[in-house]
Amino acid sequence: MAIILLVEDDPVSRRAIAAFLRMTGYEVYEAEDGEAALRLLSRMPFDFVISDLNLPGRLNGIDVLAALRAQRRKVDAILITGNGSRETRDEVRSLGAVYMEKPVQLEEIERTIQLKANG
């Protein structure tokens, strides 16, 4: 099963999503901001990154995706936001990631992971 990095600053949301994905059989690592995400990404080979757009600190979810792409790493990704816009959606898609607006159903996240994994 896939190894997932979940980047979410809200601890309640992060724990809920991580618990659901673990129950579904995934190995999940958690980061609360973009800097922590990049540290984990530099140490481990993840199959999937799920990130909130708005994160504390100097890096947001798009910055995390852009860093992945700059490293030319083939990692599937989902970016989730409660403050969506057409520009954000287009930027996320240009980085090869799936764009989702909150509220997102956990089953929708899992279904997207399955679709990406099965190609």
Contacts in CASP RR format, 6 or more apart in sequence:
PFRMAT RR
TARGET T0000
AUTHOR 0000-0000-0000
METHOD contacts of the structure
MODEL  1
MAIILLVEDDPVSRRAIAAFLRMTGYEVYEAEDGEAALRLLSRMPFDFVI
SDLNLPGRLNGIDVLAALRAQRRKVDAILITGNGSRETRDEVRSLGAVYM
EKPVQLEEIERTIQLKANG
1 25 0 8 1.000
1 26 0 8 1.000
1 27 0 8 1.000
2 26 0 8 1.000
2 27 0 8 1.000
2 47 0 8 1.000
2 48 0 8 1.000
2 113 0 8 1.000
2 117 0 8 1.000
3 26 0 8 1.000
3 27 0 8 1.000
3 28 0 8 1.000
3 29 0 8 1.000
3 44 0 8 1.000
3 45 0 8 1.000
3 46 0 8 1.000
3 47 0 8 1.000
3 48 0 8 1.000
4 21 0 8 1.000
4 26 0 8 1.000
4 27 0 8 1.000
4 28 0 8 1.000
4 29 0 8 1.000
4 46 0 8 1.000
4 47 0 8 1.000
4 48 0 8 1.000
4 49 0 8 1.000
4 50 0 8 1.000
4 113 0 8 1.000
5 28 0 8 1.000
5 29 0 8 1.000
5 30 0 8 1.000
5 31 0 8 1.000
5 37 0 8 1.000
5 40 0 8 1.000
5 41 0 8 1.000
5 44 0 8 1.000
5 46 0 8 1.000
5 48 0 8 1.000
5 49 0 8 1.000
5 50 0 8 1.000
6 14 0 8 1.000
6 17 0 8 1.000
6 18 0 8 1.000
6 21 0 8 1.000
6 28 0 8 1.000
6 29 0 8 1.000
6 30 0 8 1.000
6 31 0 8 1.000
6 50 0 8 1.000
6 51 0 8 1.000
7 30 0 8 1.000
7 31 0 8 1.000
7 32 0 8 1.000
7 33 0 8 1.000
7 34 0 8 1.000
7 36 0 8 1.000
7 37 0 8 1.000
7 49 0 8 1.000
7 50 0 8 1.000
7 51 0 8 1.000
7 52 0 8 1.000
7 55 0 8 1.000
7 61 0 8 1.000
7 64 0 8 1.000
8 14 0 8 1.000
8 17 0 8 1.000
8 30 0 8 1.000
8 32 0 8 1.000
8 50 0 8 1.000
8 51 0 8 1.000
8 52 0 8 1.000
9 32 0 8 1.000
9 33 0 8 1.000
9 52 0 8 1.000
9 54 0 8 1.000
9 55 0 8 1.000
9 56 0 8 1.000
10 52 0 8 1.000
11 32 0 8 1.000
13 52 0 8 1.000
14 30 0 8 1.000
14 32 0 8 1.000
16 106 0 8 1.000
17 50 0 8 1.000
17 106 0 8 1.000
17 109 0 8 1.000
18 28 0 8 1.000
18 30 0 8 1.000
20 106 0 8 1.000
20 109 0 8 1.000
20 110 0 8 1.000
21 28 0 8 1.000
21 109 0 8 1.000
21 110 0 8 1.000
22 28 0 8 1.000
24 110 0 8 1.000
26 113 0 8 1.000
29 40 0 8 1.000
29 44 0 8 1.000
29 46 0 8 1.000
31 37 0 8 1.000
31 39 0 8 1.000
31 40 0 8 1.000
32 55 0 8 1.000
32 56 0 8 1.000
33 55 0 8 1.000
33 56 0 8 1.000
33 57 0 8 1.000
33 59 0 8 1.000
34 51 0 8 1.000
34 55 0 8 1.000
34 57 0 8 1.000
34 59 0 8 1.000
34 60 0 8 1.000
34 61 0 8 1.000
34 63 0 8 1.000
34 64 0 8 1.000
35 57 0 8 1.000
35 58 0 8 1.000
35 59 0 8 1.000
37 49 0 8 1.000
37 51 0 8 1.000
37 59 0 8 1.000
37 64 0 8 1.000
38 59 0 8 1.000
38 64 0 8 1.000
38 67 0 8 1.000
40 46 0 8 1.000
41 49 0 8 1.000
41 64 0 8 1.000
41 67 0 8 1.000
41 68 0 8 1.000
41 73 0 8 1.000
41 75 0 8 1.000
46 75 0 8 1.000
47 75 0 8 1.000
47 76 0 8 1.000
47 117 0 8 1.000
48 75 0 8 1.000
48 76 0 8 1.000
48 77 0 8 1.000
48 78 0 8 1.000
48 113 0 8 1.000
48 116 0 8 1.000
48 117 0 8 1.000
49 64 0 8 1.000
49 65 0 8 1.000
49 68 0 8 1.000
49 75 0 8 1.000
49 76 0 8 1.000
49 77 0 8 1.000
49 78 0 8 1.000
50 77 0 8 1.000
50 78 0 8 1.000
50 80 0 8 1.000
50 109 0 8 1.000
51 61 0 8 1.000
51 64 0 8 1.000
51 65 0 8 1.000
51 77 0 8 1.000
51 78 0 8 1.000
51 79 0 8 1.000
51 80 0 8 1.000
52 61 0 8 1.000
52 79 0 8 1.000
52 80 0 8 1.000
52 81 0 8 1.000
53 60 0 8 1.000
53 61 0 8 1.000
53 62 0 8 1.000
53 79 0 8 1.000
53 80 0 8 1.000
53 81 0 8 1.000
53 82 0 8 1.000
53 83 0 8 1.000
53 84 0 8 1.000
53 88 0 8 1.000
54 60 0 8 1.000
54 61 0 8 1.000
54 81 0 8 1.000
54 82 0 8 1.000
54 83 0 8 1.000
55 61 0 8 1.000
55 64 0 8 1.000
59 67 0 8 1.000
61 79 0 8 1.000
62 79 0 8 1.000
62 88 0 8 1.000
62 91 0 8 1.000
62 92 0 8 1.000
62 95 0 8 1.000
65 77 0 8 1.000
65 79 0 8 1.000
65 92 0 8 1.000
65 95 0 8 1.000
65 96 0 8 1.000
65 97 0 8 1.000
66 95 0 8 1.000
68 75 0 8 1.000
68 77 0 8 1.000
69 95 0 8 1.000
69 96 0 8 1.000
76 97 0 8 1.000
76 98 0 8 1.000
76 113 0 8 1.000
76 116 0 8 1.000
76 117 0 8 1.000
77 95 0 8 1.000
77 96 0 8 1.000
77 97 0 8 1.000
77 98 0 8 1.000
78 97 0 8 1.000
78 98 0 8 1.000
78 99 0 8 1.000
78 100 0 8 1.000
78 109 0 8 1.000
78 112 0 8 1.000
78 113 0 8 1.000
79 92 0 8 1.000
79 97 0 8 1.000
79 98 0 8 1.000
79 99 0 8 1.000
79 100 0 8 1.000
80 100 0 8 1.000
80 101 0 8 1.000
80 102 0 8 1.000
80 104 0 8 1.000
81 88 0 8 1.000
81 99 0 8 1.000
81 100 0 8 1.000
81 101 0 8 1.000
81 102 0 8 1.000
82 101 0 8 1.000
82 102 0 8 1.000
84 101 0 8 1.000
88 99 0 8 1.000
89 99 0 8 1.000
92 98 0 8 1.000
92 99 0 8 1.000
93 99 0 8 1.000
98 112 0 8 1.000
98 116 0 8 1.000
100 108 0 8 1.000
100 109 0 8 1.000
100 112 0 8 1.000
END
